Amino acid sequence: MVPSVLQLLGRDTRVFSTTTWRVLPEYRNHSLKLFFKATTAAKKSMLFCTTPSGPVREMLGPLRFQSIPRPDDHSPGPKVNRSVIITNAGNFLKAKLWKKLRPNLLTKVVVPSLIPLLQLFQARRLATFMTADAPSATQVKWADGGFDDLWARTKQNYLNTNIRSADFVNWYCFGNDSYAKELFGCFRGDKLLGYGIFWRKHRGRLKTLECVDLWVEPGESTVITSLVRCADKYARENSLDLVVFPHFNEALKKHLTGLGLLRVKFLRRREYFKADAPVSNEINGFNSYFVGSQGDYGL
């Protein structure tokens, strides 16, 4: 169980996240006792379960866990769309076509012929985005008081969302070298207008840069443009194959579409939470902003 602080119904609240549940086979008929201990500990707040295995997922419904609200919840099947920038067209095509073609045909004929077409298609989609006027964004090595100021100005935007103080950002981004994140900030002068947290990870055959949080001051939509550009530049400079943007809410989904980012299907993440009815009844996709860093994801 990992404790953290969440803004829940407008108040700073200590919440919990499950992260490891391992039981010897001969004792698994008693394993629910452990889980009930976890739910009891979080009874007056919230319990997240965002990286459950298949057997655990089957148990969460009867235990009255709910899915974290996402704009793509209505889409059928095990996969959902995410917005992406392809920074290595060759590796992206190899990964997508690997199961359909023999490796020698894939590497010698098909991929080389498709690379320029994919690059041209994406370049046309991103032409306006790449030339749009926007404030500057840069990599940030440590969150300072500017992050506290941004949080103080913006925390009223959602009743339910992560605490985004400088201390929390530094803990999440730089507290564990094994899961280190990249932090990008967008500034106007010395004023922080928004930031994005990205996690470098391998996804199958692809080296990806995945956005796990994006927080922007209202009315500063061009800040998202700057942060996306900054992530794209970082990925290319560090030989990554793909920049991935999950759709945390409907507004972000529409904005990324407007920038011209391509959409690619990924396996749906199974993310759940449990709270008492008076709390859970007040959580929806309009008053809540839950991002990729919910629960133990990336810790």
N, C-alpha and C positions, 0 to 999 in steps of 0.2 A: 504494500500500500504506500503510495507516494502522496504526501500532503502538499497542497499548494493553496494559493489564495485566488479566488474568483470574485468578480463583481456579480452578485446574484441578487436579482430584484433590487438593484441599485445600491446594495450594501456589500462591503468587503466581507467575504465569507470563506472560512477554511473548508476546502473540499478535498476529496480523496480520489485516487486513481489506482485501479488494480494494475499490477505489472507482472507478477509471477505467481503461478499456481501449479505446484508440482507435488504429486502424491505417489507413493509406492503402489504398484498395482494391487497388492493384497489388502490395501487400506482404502481403496477408492470408494467403497460403499460408505465410508465415513467422511469423504472429502467435502461434502456440502456443509459440514459443520464449520470448516474454515471460511467458506464463502458467506455463510450467515454471520460470522463474526465481522467480516468486512462490511456487510450491509448494515449491521447494527452500529458499527463505529461511525458510519456516515449518515445515520438516520435523520439527523436534524440539518443536514446540508445536502450534498450531492455526491454520488459515486459514479465515476467514469470508468468505462471498460472499452478502450478504443483499439486494442490489439488482441482480440480474443481468437483462440484457435477454433476449429470447426466444432468439436464437442462442446466447448464452452458456449459458443453462439446458440446451440440448440437449447441450452438451459436458461438463457437470458430472458426469452419471451415469457415462460411460465413464472419467472421471478419478477416480472413486471418492469423490465428494463425497456426503455424507449430508444428509438433511433435518433441521433442528433439530426435536427432539421437541415436539409441541404436542398438547393434549387433543382437538383437532378434526381430527387427521390422518385419522381413519377416515371422515370425511364425504365423500361423492362430489361430483364436479363442481368447477368453478373457483371457487366461492364458499364461504365459511364464516361462521358466526354470530359476531357480536360483541354484547356488551351495550352498551346505549346509554341516554342520557337525551335526549329531544327537547326542546330549549329554544326552538325556533321551529317550531311545528307547521305554519304556513303554508308556509314555505320548504321544510320537509321533504317535505310532500305534493307541492309543485310539482316538486321534484327527482325524486321517485319516480314521478310520473305523467307526466313531461314527454314521454316517447316514446310514450305511449298515447293522449294526448288533444291536441287542438289548443290552442294557447296561450290563445286567447280563451275557449274553453269551460272550460279549466283554471282560469283566473284569475277568471272572472266567476260560475261556477256551482258546479263540483265542489269546489274547495278551500274556499271559504267555508262550504259546508255540512258539510264533514268536519272542519274545525278543532276545533269544540267537542267532537265525539265522540272525537277522538284525545286531546284534552287531558283529558277526563273519564276515559277508559280508563287513561291513564298515571297520573293522579292517584290513582285507586283502587289501582293496582298499587303505587304508591310511598307510600301512606298510612302504613304502619307504619314504613318506612324514614325518612320525614321527621320522625316524632315520637319515634323511638327515642332513649334516653339514650346519649350518647357524649361523649368528651372533645373539647376544642376543636381545630379545625384552622384554619390561616391561611396566607396567602401568605408565602413566605420569599424574601428578596431576595439572600441570600448564605449558603451553607452554612458553619457554624462548627464548633467542637469537639464540639458535640452530635451531629453526624453521624459523627464519628470514634468517639465513645462507642457509638453505636448499632451501628456496624459491628463494633466489638470484641466486643459482646455477642452478635451474631447471625451472624457469618460462618461458624460451624460448622454452621449449619442445612442447607447444601448443599455438596457436594463441588465442584460446578461452577457458578459464577455470576460476575457482574461484581464487581469491587472497588468498594466503595461508601464510600470515604473522602471527606472534605470536599473534598479537592483534585480528586478525580475528578468529583464531583457539580458543582462549580463549572466545571470544564473543559467538561463535556458541556452544562450548562445555559446558561452565560454566555460561553463561549469564542468564539462566532461569532455576531455580531449578525444575520446573514442567516438563521440557524436558531435563534434564541433560544427558550428553553423557559420554561414557568411551573413554579415549584417550590412545592409545598404541604407543610407539615409539621403533624403532630399532636402536641400536647404535653400532659403532665400536670405542671403547674408549669413548671420549667425543663428537664424531661427529655423528650427527643425519643423518641416511641414509634413513629413511622413517617413515611414521606413518599411523595409521588407526584410524578413528573415528567410534564408534559404539553406537547404540541407543538401550536401553533396552525397549522393548514394548511387549504388549500382542497382539497376532495374533490369534483370535479365542480362542481355548482352549490351545494354546501353549504360553509359555513365551520364547521370542526370543531375540537374540542379533543380531541386523541388522547392517551391514556395510553401512555407509552413505558417507564415503570418504576413499580413499586409495591412498596415494601419495608417490612414491618411486623414488629415484635417478636412472637414467638410468644405465644399466649395473650391477645393484644390485638385480637381480631377486630373490636371496635367501632371501632378506628382506621380500618379500611377504610371503614366507614360515614361517619366524619367527613371523610375525604379525598374520598369521592365527593360528599358534600354541598358541600364547599368548591369542587370543580371545577364543580358545577352552578351555584353562586352566581356564580362567576367568569364562566362562559359567558353567563349571563343579563345580567350587568352590562356585558359587552363585546360584546353583540349577535351572539353566535355561535349557530349553528343546532343543533348536536349535540355531545354529549360521548360519546366512543367508548372502550370498554374492551375491548381484545383479551383473550383467555383465555390467560394465560401458562402456567398449569398447571391441573390438575383442581380443586384446592382453591379457587383464585380463581374459576374458572367456577361452582362450586357456591355460593360465597358471594355472588357478584353475582346469581345466580338467586334466592337467598333474599331479597335486598333488594328484589326485584320489578322490576329493570331489564328493559326490553324487549329483544328480540333482533332484529337486522337483519342481513341477509346482505351481505357485502362481498367483493370480489375477494380471493382467497387470496394472501397474500404468499408468495413463493418464497424461502426462507431456507435456506442450506446451510453446512456446515462440512466441513473435511477435517483428519484427524489420523491419525497412525500407529495401527495396530491395537491395540497395548497401551493406548492412550489412548481411542480411539473405542469400544472394547468396554466401557469403564467409564462411558460417558455414556448416560443414559436419563432418562425423564421423572420418575423418583422421586428420584434423587440430584442432579438438575440444575434450575436455575431460570434459564432464558433468557428475556429480556424483549424489548420492542420496540426497545430501543436497541442490539441486537447488530449487529456489523459496522459499516458506515458509515451506518446509518440515522439521519438527523437531524443529521449532521455538516455 
